[in-house]
Amino acid sequence: MDSLLMQFCIVLLSLTTFGMHVVKKNYSVVAMYGLQSSAIVGLLLISFHEQRSLSLLLVALVTLVVKVIMAPTFFSRLLKRHKLKFAVSTYASTPLTLIIITGIIMLANSAIFAPLITVAPAAHSHIILSISMMLISIFLMVNRKGALSQVIGVLSLENSIVAFAIFAGLEQSAVLQVGILFDIFVWSNIAIVLVSMVYRHVGSLDTTSMRELQD
């Protein structure tokens, strides 16, 4: 799997996962998610080229339609409709955020996650990258005050899990392929419905404005 296209996809995954924490506009976060999902599609297509599995091609096409086209388009229309151009602030300052992300990457390289690396020793660095993506995505969900960014953090986490499966060579399993398809449909729809309901009932995507909600 060590092709130039794969290396490009890996770099794109790294930059977009990191970029979601740095950008300040909602549109930029959505764009980062779309690019991250495009990288996942690229990895799936590379795997299809190597395995010649039509089911992998189906997974790649569904990922392209749902995660690269439909979800970003919906989020962008929502932002445009409600004029939510700028994202709300983070709980941690930008310097502290960067320090925490650095710590997360170091944690992913530590002995704590060593057993996961044994799944595919030949893809050591790629496995570490996917673990880092998972943890950084979880941190995005915790650090951002905007519900949209938090939801995208969930979807980014899902992308990270798919990346882990690809790097570990698990995407060849038919059961896992069905699981990925199910995961894509369920989480994408939950994310879209959740963001819509939050804005419809609260009138804001800033989670700090929801503290006064009562039953």
C-alpha positions as CSV (number, residue, x, y, z in Angstrom):
1,M,0.0,0.0,0.0
2,D,3.0,2.3,0.0
3,S,2.1,4.3,-3.1
4,L,2.4,8.0,-3.8
5,L,-1.3,8.4,-3.6
6,M,-1.4,6.6,-0.3
7,Q,1.2,8.9,1.1
8,F,-0.8,11.9,-0.1
9,C,-3.9,10.6,1.6
10,I,-2.0,10.0,4.8
11,V,-0.6,13.6,4.7
12,L,-4.1,14.9,4.0
13,L,-5.5,12.9,6.9
14,S,-2.9,14.4,9.3
15,L,-3.3,18.0,8.1
16,T,-7.1,18.0,8.2
17,T,-7.4,16.3,11.6
18,F,-4.9,18.9,13.0
19,G,-6.5,21.8,11.0
20,M,-10.0,21.2,12.6
21,H,-8.5,22.5,15.8
22,V,-6.8,25.5,14.3
23,V,-9.4,27.0,11.9
24,K,-12.0,29.4,13.4
25,K,-14.7,29.5,10.8
26,N,-17.5,26.9,10.7
27,Y,-17.1,26.7,6.9
28,S,-13.5,25.8,7.3
29,V,-14.2,23.0,9.8
30,V,-16.8,21.6,7.3
31,A,-14.2,21.9,4.5
32,M,-11.6,20.1,6.6
33,Y,-14.0,17.3,7.3
34,G,-14.8,17.0,3.6
35,L,-11.1,16.7,2.7
36,Q,-10.5,14.2,5.5
37,S,-13.3,12.1,4.1
38,S,-11.9,12.4,0.6
39,A,-8.6,11.0,2.0
40,I,-10.5,8.0,3.4
41,V,-12.1,7.5,0.0
42,G,-8.7,7.5,-1.6
43,L,-7.4,4.9,0.9
44,L,-10.4,2.7,0.2
45,L,-9.9,3.0,-3.6
46,I,-6.2,2.0,-3.2
47,S,-7.3,-1.0,-1.2
48,F,-9.9,-1.9,-3.9
49,H,-7.1,-1.6,-6.5
50,E,-5.0,-4.1,-4.6
51,Q,-7.7,-6.5,-3.5
52,R,-10.0,-6.2,-6.6
53,S,-13.0,-6.5,-4.2
54,L,-16.3,-5.0,-5.6
55,S,-17.6,-4.7,-2.0
56,L,-14.6,-2.4,-1.2
57,L,-15.5,-0.3,-4.3
58,L,-19.1,-0.1,-3.0
59,V,-17.8,1.1,0.4
60,A,-15.6,3.7,-1.3
61,L,-18.5,5.0,-3.4
62,V,-20.9,5.2,-0.5
63,T,-18.3,7.1,1.5
64,L,-17.8,9.5,-1.4
65,V,-21.5,10.2,-1.7
66,V,-22.4,10.4,2.0
67,K,-19.3,11.8,3.7
68,V,-17.7,13.9,0.9
69,I,-20.8,15.2,-0.8
70,M,-24.0,14.9,1.2
71,A,-22.9,15.7,4.8
72,P,-20.6,18.7,3.9
73,T,-23.3,20.1,1.6
74,F,-25.9,19.8,4.3
75,F,-23.7,21.5,6.9
76,S,-22.7,24.3,4.5
77,R,-26.4,25.0,3.6
78,L,-27.3,25.0,7.3
79,L,-24.5,27.6,8.0
80,K,-25.6,29.7,5.0
81,R,-29.2,29.6,5.9
82,H,-28.6,30.7,9.5
83,K,-25.6,32.9,8.8
84,L,-23.4,30.9,11.1
85,K,-20.1,32.0,9.5
86,F,-17.8,32.0,12.5
87,A,-17.3,29.1,14.9
88,V,-17.6,29.6,18.6
89,S,-14.5,29.6,20.8
90,T,-12.7,26.7,22.3
91,Y,-12.4,25.9,26.0
92,A,-8.6,25.8,25.7
93,S,-6.6,28.6,24.1
94,T,-4.8,28.0,20.8
95,P,-1.3,27.5,22.4
96,L,-2.7,25.1,25.0
97,T,-4.6,23.3,22.3
98,L,-1.4,22.8,20.3
99,I,0.4,21.6,23.4
100,I,-2.4,19.1,24.2
101,I,-2.4,17.8,20.6
102,T,1.4,17.3,20.9
103,G,0.8,15.3,24.1
104,I,-1.8,13.2,22.3
105,I,0.6,12.3,19.5
106,M,3.3,11.4,22.1
107,L,0.7,9.3,23.9
108,A,-0.2,7.5,20.7
109,N,3.5,6.6,20.4
110,S,3.7,5.3,23.9
111,A,3.7,1.7,25.2
112,I,0.0,2.1,26.2
113,F,-1.1,1.5,22.6
114,A,1.7,-0.9,21.7
115,P,-0.7,-3.9,21.6
116,L,-2.7,-2.3,18.8
117,I,0.5,-1.8,16.8
118,T,1.1,-5.6,16.8
119,V,-2.0,-6.0,14.6
120,A,0.0,-4.7,11.7
121,P,3.7,-4.3,12.6
122,A,4.6,-3.4,9.0
123,A,2.3,-0.4,9.1
124,H,3.6,0.8,12.5
125,S,3.6,4.6,11.6
126,H,0.2,4.4,10.0
127,I,-1.4,2.7,12.9
128,I,0.0,5.4,15.2
129,L,-1.4,8.0,12.9
130,S,-4.9,6.5,13.1
131,I,-4.7,6.2,16.9
132,S,-3.6,9.9,17.0
133,M,-6.5,10.8,14.8
134,M,-9.0,9.0,17.1
135,L,-7.7,10.8,20.2
136,I,-7.4,14.2,18.5
137,S,-11.0,13.8,17.2
138,I,-12.2,13.1,20.7
139,F,-10.4,16.2,21.9
140,L,-12.1,18.2,19.2
141,M,-15.5,17.1,20.6
142,V,-14.4,18.1,24.2
143,N,-12.6,21.4,23.3
144,R,-15.0,23.1,21.0
145,K,-18.0,25.0,22.3
146,G,-19.9,24.7,19.0
147,A,-22.3,21.8,18.5
148,L,-21.4,21.7,14.8
149,S,-17.7,21.2,15.5
150,Q,-18.5,18.6,18.2
151,V,-20.7,16.6,15.7
152,I,-17.9,16.8,13.1
153,G,-15.6,15.6,15.8
154,V,-17.8,12.5,16.1
155,L,-17.7,12.0,12.3
156,S,-13.9,12.5,12.3
157,L,-13.6,9.8,14.9
158,E,-15.5,7.5,12.7
159,N,-13.1,8.4,9.8
160,S,-10.2,7.5,12.1
161,I,-11.7,4.1,12.9
162,V,-12.0,3.4,9.2
163,A,-8.4,4.5,8.6
164,F,-7.3,2.2,11.4
165,A,-9.1,-0.7,9.8
166,I,-7.5,0.0,6.4
167,F,-4.0,0.4,7.8
168,A,-4.4,-2.8,9.8
169,G,-5.6,-4.7,6.7
170,L,-9.0,-5.4,8.3
171,E,-11.0,-3.8,5.5
172,Q,-10.9,-7.1,3.5
173,S,-13.4,-8.6,5.9
174,A,-16.9,-8.7,4.5
175,V,-18.4,-8.3,7.9
176,L,-16.3,-5.2,8.6
177,Q,-17.2,-3.8,5.2
178,V,-20.9,-4.1,6.1
179,G,-20.1,-2.6,9.5
180,I,-18.4,0.4,7.8
181,L,-21.4,1.0,5.5
182,F,-23.8,0.8,8.5
183,D,-21.6,3.1,10.5
184,I,-21.5,5.7,7.7
185,F,-25.2,5.8,7.2
186,V,-26.1,5.7,10.9
187,W,-23.6,8.3,12.2
188,S,-24.0,10.7,9.3
189,N,-27.8,10.7,9.7
190,I,-27.5,11.1,13.5
191,A,-25.1,14.0,13.0
192,I,-27.4,15.7,10.5
193,V,-30.5,15.3,12.5
194,L,-28.8,16.3,15.8
195,V,-27.4,19.5,14.4
196,S,-30.8,20.4,12.9
197,M,-32.7,19.7,16.1
198,V,-30.3,21.6,18.3
199,Y,-30.5,24.8,16.1
200,R,-34.3,24.5,15.7
201,H,-35.0,24.2,19.4
202,V,-32.2,26.4,20.8
203,G,-31.6,28.9,18.1
204,S,-27.8,28.5,18.4
205,L,-25.1,26.0,18.0
206,D,-23.0,27.3,20.9
207,T,-23.2,24.7,23.6
208,T,-22.7,27.4,26.3
209,S,-26.1,28.8,25.5
210,M,-27.7,25.4,26.4
211,R,-26.8,25.5,30.1
212,E,-30.1,27.1,31.1
213,L,-32.3,24.5,29.4
214,Q,-34.9,22.9,31.5
215,D,-37.2,19.9,31.1
